Amino acid sequence: MRLLTAFALSTGLASAALAATPAEVTQTYADIALAAYQDSLTTAKALQAAVAALIASPSEATLQAARQAWLAARVPYQQTEAFRFGNPIVDDWEGRVNAWPLDEGLIDYVAGDYGNEENALARLNVIATPKFTLSGIEIDATQITPALIRDTLHEADGIEANVASGYHAIEFLLWGQDLNGTGPGAGARPYTDYLQGEGCTGGNCDRRAAYLQAATDLLVADLQEMVGNWQEGGPARAAVTRDPQAGLLAMLTGMGSLSYGELAGERMKLGLMLNDPEEEHDCFSDNTHNSHYFDGVGIRNVYLGRYLRLDGSVVEGFALADLVAAADPAVDAQLKAELEASVAALGAVKAAADGGLAYDQMLAPGNAQGEELIMAAVNALVTQTASIERAVTALGLSKVTFEGSDSLDNPNAVFQ
């Protein structure tokens, strides 16, 4: 008896009609995860090299090269976010590499009126503060190291906004604050913030360089860990392949939660409701439109069982779509169409931003074009989530609960 038959008997799937088994589908899923995290690691290493060049020889050219390396690193990483929510190994790790929003004053200098009354460390500026007290304990931060960032600063005092590591900490150190509000323009940190000795701006250029290097080294180490988790014999791969039913649930949970509560809700509709550019995902670099777009692509990747690697090769195999098509062709056709529609709607946001209408500006009160673009994407994501739920039912799987968002589920609570 093939694995498919045993599984089908327990879930109500018609085994004879299927061209793929759940075991084969979860294997493809793990292969795509591995490839996407490998690409994320490759681009993080390129970022690490660019950061080293900036620190060794600060100039406008080396700063811009480091920024471009950061932007390139976001392309594969954002496609991995569809592996969140359904995989505890990824969820427990993700806060180290992509947590946001952050109280950046924890790390470095900020504008005079910046602050967060709920976070006593929001203006710590560890780069300018070699020694400080945390929870009654004196901390020696004379040497800024990966261990200091990871073990002491990140989520210090149990406050999630104390983000000290990951892409967004690095982004802040490369761009600085975006002080343009809902106007055009990203952060404008000068390269002279990294000049050693005469000409240093912002103070403590040596410590700023040490922080940037340590944070980048941590990112590379974290991605190396996740690559290992998805390799043959790795715990993340084993978790989704040893029990195909649990693996399919992980796939659909990740798709639905990213689509609905995280992307449509917390990352898009909430910022629009508040007209607040601080709710941008990549708020320092004005790269939010790209991050949203590649999140959408990542959701589609999981369903279609196909990932386009940075080198142009394709990782593909038996897909979740194959199982759904065999169980309920109408649900499959509808979900495929809706995934294409959501990627197109996110692509329209991206195209507008690339054409000069920054995501910041789209969030501005009274910007009808921006609101229309963002809400078209939000609505497309919400629509496809309903079909993801139908796919769960079609496969006879246990009911799943997707991540929610007050912006979608209880809008009045956003303003309370």
N, C-alpha and C positions, 0 to 999 in steps of 0.2 A: 504493500500500500504506500503510495506516495505521501509525503508530508501534507500536501494539499488536501488529500481526501480526509485524513484525520482531522485537520484543522477545520475543513468545511463542515464536517458533521457536527462540530461543536459550536459553529457560528452561523449556520444556516446558509453558507455559500454553496452554490451549485458547482461542484468541483469539475464536472465534465465540461462546463462552458468556459473555464478559465484557461488562459494561455500561460499564466504565471502563477507561482506559488507565493504565499506570504513570506516564506523563508527567502525566496529569491528577491522579492521586493525589498525586504529589510536589508539584504546584502547590498543592493544597489544604493540604498539610503546611506549606509555606512561608508560605502566607497566614495559617494559624493561628499559626505562630511569630511572624510580624510583629505580629499583633493582640495576642498575649499579652505580648510585649515592649513594645509601645506602652502597654498598660494598666499594665505594671510601671513604665514611665517616668512616666506620669501620676500614679500614686500616690507615686512617689519625689519628684516635684516638690511634691506636697501635703505630704509629710513634710518636705521642705526648708523650705517656708513655715512649718510648725509649729515646726520647730527654730529658725528665725529669730525667731519670736514668743517662744519660751521664753527665748532668749538676751537678747532686748530687754527682756523683762519677766518674770523668773522668778517663778512662783507655782505653787501646787498645780494650778490650772486649766490653765495653759499646759504644765506637765509632763504632765498627763493627756492633753491634746490631742495632744501630740507622741507619746506612747505609742500612742494610738488610731490615729494616722496611720501609725505603724510597723506595727501589727497589720494595718491595711487593706492596706498595701503587700505584705504576705506572700501575700495571696490570689492575685493574678495571678502573682507571681513563682514561687511553688511549682509552679504549673501549667506553667511553662516547663522544669522540670527534666527532663521527658521528652525534651527536645531535646539533653540531654547524652549523653555516651558514644559516640554514633554520629557526632557532628559535631565535628571537631577545632577548628574556629573557636570553638565554644561551650566546649569542654573547656579550651582554652588560656586562656580569658577568665574562666571561672566562679570560679576561686580568688580572684579579686579581690573578688567580690561575695557569696559565700555559703560561704566556707571556715569550717570548724568541726572539732572544738572548738578554742577558743583559750585561750592562757595570758594571761588578761586583765590580770595584773599587769604585763605589758609596757606597758599603756596608762595605768592609773590605780591608785589605792590599792586594796588588797585586805586581807582578814582576816589577822591575825597569823600563822596557821599555814599560810597558802597558800604553795605552792611547787612547783617541778618540778626535781628534781635533774639531769635531763637537759638542762635549758635554762637557761643562765646569765642570760638576759634575762627570765626569767619574773617577776621582781620589779623590773624596771627602773623602771617608773612614769615614763614619759617626760613626763607632765603635770607632775610635780614635779621633773624633771631636765632643765634647759635645755642641759646639756652632758654628754656621756658618751663612752666609748670603745667602738668596735665594730670587732672584728677588727684591733685595734691602731691604729685611726684615730680621732682625736678628732672627734666629731660636734657641730656647733653646731645645737641644736634650740631656740634662743631664740625663733624664730618657727615656730609649728606651722602648716604649710601642706599642701595636697594633695601637693605634690612630696615633702616630708619623709616623709609617710605611705607613699606609693607606692614611692618610690625607695630609701628607707633602712630604714624600719621593717618593712614587710610582708615576711614570711618572712625576716627578718634572720638572718644566719648560716646561711641555707639550712634553717632549722627551720620545718616547716609549722605548728607550733603558735603561731608568732609572727604571728598574724593581726592586722593593724593596720587593715584597711579592710573595708568591706562591711556587710551587714545586721547581723551579729552583733557587730561592734565598736560600731555605733550602738546596738544593743539593750543592750549592757553600759553604755554611757554614759547611757542613759535609765532603766534599772532598777537597775543595780549588781548585785553578786553575789547569787545566791539562796543564803542560808545556812541554809535550812530542811531540807536533806537530803532524806529521803523523806517529810517532813511537808508539810502544805499551805502555800501561800504562795510568791510570786515574790520577785524582788529588791525592795528597798525604798529605793532611792536617794532622798534628799530633794531637793526643788526648790532648797533652800538651797545645794546643791553648785554652783549657777549664779549665786548672788547675787554681785554685784560689790561689793567693799568690805566694810563692816560686815555681819556676819551670815553670811558665807561659811563653809560647812562643807566639810571634806575638804581644804581648802587649795587654792590655785592655781585659783580659780574662773574667772579670765580665760583661763587656758590650757586648762582643761577645755572651756569654751565654744568656744574656737578649734579644739580637736580635733574636737568634735562637728560644728561647722559644716564644717570641711574634709572630714571623713569623709562627711558627707551630700552635699556638693558632688561628691565623687568618685563616689559611687553614682549620682548623676544623670548625670554624664559617661559612666560606664561603660555605663549603660543606653541612653544616646543612641547610643553606638557600636554596641551590639548591634542596636538598631532599624535603624540604617543597614545593618548586615550582612544583614538579611532583606528590605530594600526591593528593588524592581525594580532589577536590576543589581548588587545587593550580593553579596559573595563567598559568604556562607552560603547564600543562595537559589540562586546559580549552582551551588554544589557539589552540591546535591541534585536539581536539575532538569536539568542538562546530561546526566547519565547516570542515567536512571530506575532501572536496576538497583541502582546504588550508593545512590541515594536511598531505595529500599525497604529496603535493608540498614541504612542509617542509622536509619530509623524503627524497625525491629524491634530493632536493637541497643540503642537508647535505651530502648525499652519494657522489654526483658528485663533490662537491667542495672540500671535504676532499681528495677524490681519485685523482683529477686532480691537481688543482693549489696548494693546501697546501702540500700534501704528496709527490706526484710524482714530483712536481715542486720545491717549496720553501724548502722543507726538504730534498730532495734527489738529484735531478739533479743539483740544484744550487751549493750545496757543492761540487759535483763532478766536475762541470765545473771550479770552483774556486780552486779546490784542497785544500779546507780550512776546517780544523777541527773545527774552530770557528762556522761553520754553522751546526755543529751537534746539534740535538735537546737536548739530554742529555749529554752535552759536558764535564761536570766535572766528571761524574761517569762512562763514557763509556758505558752507558746503551741504546744508541740510537737504536741499533738493536732490542731491545725488545719493545721500544716505537713505532717504525715503524710497527713491526709485529702486535701489539695489536690494532693499528689504523686500519690495514687491517681487522682484526677479527671484529672490531666494525662496519665497513661498511657492512660486510657480515651479522652480527647479525640483522641489521635493515631490510635488504631485506628478510631474512629467518624468521624473527619474532621469534628469539630464542636467549636466553642469558644464559650461564652457570655461575651460581653464585659461589662465593668463597666456600660456604659450600657444593658444589656438586649438589645442586638442580638446576632445569631448569625452567626458566620463558619463556613460549612460548604460541603462540596463532595464530589466523588468521594473515596471513602475506601479505606484499606487493607482494611477489612472487605468492600468490594465485590469486590476482587480475590480475597480468600481464599474468599468465598462462592461465587464462580464456579469456583474451582479445587477446593475441597473443602467443601461446605456443612456437613458435620458438624463440621469443625474450627472453622469460623466460628461456628456456633451455640454450640459449647462455650466458645470463647474469649469471646464476648459475655456468656454467662451467668456465666463466672468473673470477668470484669471487673466486672460488677454486684455479684457476691458480695464481691469485695475492697473495692470502694468502700463497700458496706454494712458490712463488718467494720470498716473504718477509721472509718466514720460512727458505729459503736457506741462506739468509743474516744472519739471527739469528743463524743458525747452524754453519756457518763459524766463526762468532764472538765468539760463545760459544766454538768453537774448537781452538781458539787462534789467529784468524785473526781479530784484532780489527777494528771497523768501521773507526777509525782514519786512520788505515793503508790502508783500502780500498780506501780512498780518495786521497792517495798519487799519485803524477804524475808517470806515468809508471807502476802502479800496474794493470796489465791487468786482473788478477783474480777479484780484487775488483771492477773495472769498469764493468766487465761483470755481476757480481752479482747485483750491484746497478742498472745498466741499464735494466737488465731483469725484476726487480721489477718495475722500472719506466714505461717500455713499457707495462707491464701487467696492471698497474693501468690506463694508458692512454687508452688502449684497452677497459677495462671494462667501462670507462666513456662514450665511444661512445654508449655502450649498455644501460647504464643508461638513456642516451638521448632518445634512442629508446623506452625504457619503458615509458618515459613521453609521447611520441607520441602515443604509444599503448593504454594508458589509456585516451587519449583525453584531457589531461590536458594542461594548458597554458604553453607556452614555458618558460623554465627557463634559467638563465645565471649562469653558474658555475664560481667559483673563478678561475682566471687564474694565470699565472706566466710567467715572461719574459723568464725564462730558457726554457720554452716550446713554448711560443708564439712568442718571439722575442729575440732569444739567443744573437744576436749582442749587444743588449742593456745592457746585463749583464756586458760587459767590457767597457762601455762608462762612 
